[in-house]
């Protein structure tokens, strides 16, 4: 897809360097001296691979539409998870969560790509947004819990997380979506995360879509009010440098 540039990063796995490619959408008409939001998009299981193309389905494709590029000028980063791997090493069908485990290699590659893009492009560090659908919804919850200081807002869709991390997420603006007829990822996963964050003092928004199955991302991303909300979020208090918890483990 023409508007998307190609980039790559390397991470170490089992003592070997592994290359991961990503795609990056830039503002259509950037103004010199201005900084722009960065949307980090984590795709679902069906878009895994090494073609560096399938992950452009859904939100990246929609954000490349001329009307949306004009309404919300931004960078959009779309890394790709390898076939057979996961952003988070958990079962998607379980109704109950497991404790947050080690950062996966593929999610580490996404973090490395974020660092590469923010160091090179005119990204506003106070407007970095994290979103993902299905497998990427799990990745959104997981990465945000590890690095809550990095993101200005979260938009997790039909995923699930570790409720014991709720306190780390309580201060983040969050809008979560899930269909109540989802037969792939149980709606209980989003309900329990939202309940835990509220119990921890947070005020997340939650939209449970009646009669909607697994594809709750289309009504979420295609609602102009949702993207307007996302791009309105801004973090003033930045911690520098942002560091992964795994560096301390």
Secondary structure, DSSP 8 states (H G I E B T S, - for coil): -TTEEEEEEEEEETTEEEEEEEEEE--TT--TT--EEEEEEE--GGG-SSSS-GGGTTHHHHHTSHHHHHHS-EEEEEE---TT--SSSS-SS-SS--------HHHHHHHHHHHHHHHHS-EEEEEEEEEEETHHHHHHHHHHHH-GGG-SEEEEES----GGGHHHHTTSEEEEEEETT-SSS-THHHHHHHHHHHHTT---EEEEETT--S--HHHHHT-HHHHHHHHH-------SS---GGGT-
